[in-house]
């Protein structure tokens, strides 16, 4: 028995914009030593990972910018599962930073958060998403992510379908 799960597709330019905006926010938080900014980014990443990239606070301005600049449709779209997995990893690293902070290891608080900022900057500048690539390896963690986010069991023969391709 096979089941089909429809996967939402996204504009990769919007992902890159959101990554740039969140990276700047994290770097600003580091520069002024304001953990609250890191918390906002971490929560935004977690919400987006759980509910979908359309809920990513830092990507919300993109449709308006795209419309106002008359950029049109993207040349290609991508499934949102890789970016959502990457955002879940980013949220986890921000959470690790806060565990260090509240555990009294404040000097190391910014280390995992700056790693997230670095990877967000890499995505924004080059389009390379390490978390998306890790998702594509189909190892243990992405399978757990799919079960939680898609509410998909480990049904043999389950396949994902791009709604634009039919």
C-alpha positions in Angstrom: 0.0 0.0 0.0 1.4 3.4 -1.0 0.5 6.8 0.2 1.2 10.2 -1.3 2.1 13.3 0.7 1.8 16.6 -1.0 4.7 18.9 -0.3 4.5 22.6 -0.6 7.0 24.2 -2.9 8.7 27.6 -2.2 10.6 30.4 -4.0 14.3 29.8 -3.1 14.9 33.6 -3.4 12.5 34.1 -0.5 14.5 31.5 1.6 17.7 33.4 0.8 16.1 36.7 1.8 14.9 35.3 5.1 18.3 33.8 5.8 20.0 37.1 5.1 17.5 39.0 7.4 17.9 36.5 10.2 21.7 36.4 9.9 21.9 40.2 10.2 19.6 40.0 13.2 21.8 37.3 14.9 25.0 39.3 14.1 23.4 42.5 15.4 22.5 40.6 18.6 26.0 39.4 19.0 27.5 42.9 18.3 25.3 44.6 20.9 25.3 41.5 23.2 21.6 41.2 23.1 20.4 37.6 23.6 16.8 38.6 23.1 17.5 39.0 19.3 18.9 35.5 19.2 15.8 34.2 21.0 13.5 35.9 18.4 15.4 34.3 15.6 15.4 30.9 17.4 11.6 31.0 17.9 11.0 32.1 14.3 13.1 29.2 13.1 11.3 26.7 15.3 7.8 28.0 14.3 8.7 27.8 10.6 10.2 24.3 11.0 7.0 23.1 12.7 4.4 24.9 10.7 5.9 25.7 7.3 8.2 28.3 5.8 5.3 30.6 5.1 5.4 31.3 8.8 9.0 32.3 8.9 8.9 35.8 10.4 12.1 36.9 8.6 10.9 35.7 5.2 7.5 37.4 5.5 8.6 40.7 3.7 9.8 38.8 0.6 6.4 38.5 -1.3 5.9 42.3 -0.9 9.5 43.0 -2.0 9.1 40.7 -5.0 5.9 42.3 -6.0 7.1 45.9 -5.6 10.3 45.2 -7.5 8.3 43.3 -10.2 10.6 40.3 -10.0 7.9 37.8 -11.1 7.8 34.1 -10.5 11.0 32.3 -9.6 12.8 30.4 -12.4 12.5 27.2 -10.3 10.8 26.2 -7.0 12.0 23.7 -4.4 10.2 21.5 -1.9 10.1 23.2 1.5 11.0 20.1 3.5 14.8 20.6 3.2 14.6 24.3 4.3 12.2 23.3 7.2 14.7 20.7 8.4 17.5 23.3 8.1 15.4 25.7 10.2 14.8 23.0 12.8 18.6 22.4 13.1 19.1 26.2 13.3 16.5 26.4 16.1 18.2 23.5 17.9 21.6 25.3 17.8 20.1 28.5 19.1 18.5 26.5 21.9 21.9 24.9 22.7 23.2 28.4 23.0 20.5 29.3 25.5 21.2 26.1 27.5 24.8 27.2 27.7 23.7 30.7 28.7 21.3 29.6 31.5 23.8 26.9 32.5 26.2 29.6 33.5 28.6 29.1 30.6 27.9 32.5 29.1 31.2 33.0 27.3 30.2 30.1 25.0 26.6 31.3 24.5 27.2 32.9 21.2 29.2 30.1 19.6 26.4 27.9 18.3 24.3 31.0 17.5 27.2 32.4 15.4 27.4 29.1 13.6 23.7 29.5 12.6 24.4 33.1 11.5 27.3 31.8 9.4 25.2 29.1 7.7 22.4 31.6 7.1 24.9 34.0 5.6 26.2 31.2 3.4 22.7 30.4 2.2 21.9 34.1 1.6 25.1 34.7 -0.4 25.6 31.5 -2.4 22.3 29.6 -2.2 24.0 26.6 -0.5 21.9 25.2 2.3 23.9 22.8 4.5 20.7 21.7 6.4 18.9 21.1 3.1 21.8 18.9 1.9 21.8 17.0 5.2 18.0 16.5 4.8 18.6 15.0 1.4 20.9 12.3 2.8 17.8 10.5 4.2 19.5 9.5 7.4 17.9 9.0 10.9 17.2 12.6 11.8 15.4 13.6 8.6 13.2 10.5 8.9 12.3 11.5 12.5 11.6 15.1 11.2 9.3 13.7 8.5 7.4 11.6 11.0 6.8 14.6 13.3 6.2 17.4 10.8 4.4 15.4 8.1 2.7 13.1 10.6 3.8 10.4 8.3 4.5 6.9 9.7 7.1 4.7 8.4 4.8 3.2 5.8 6.8 1.4 3.1 6.2 3.0 -0.2 5.3 6.4 1.1 6.5 9.0 -1.4 6.4 12.8 -1.6 4.7 14.5 -4.4 5.4 18.0 -5.7 1.9 19.6 -6.2 3.2 21.5 -9.3 4.4 18.4 -11.0 1.3 16.3 -10.4 
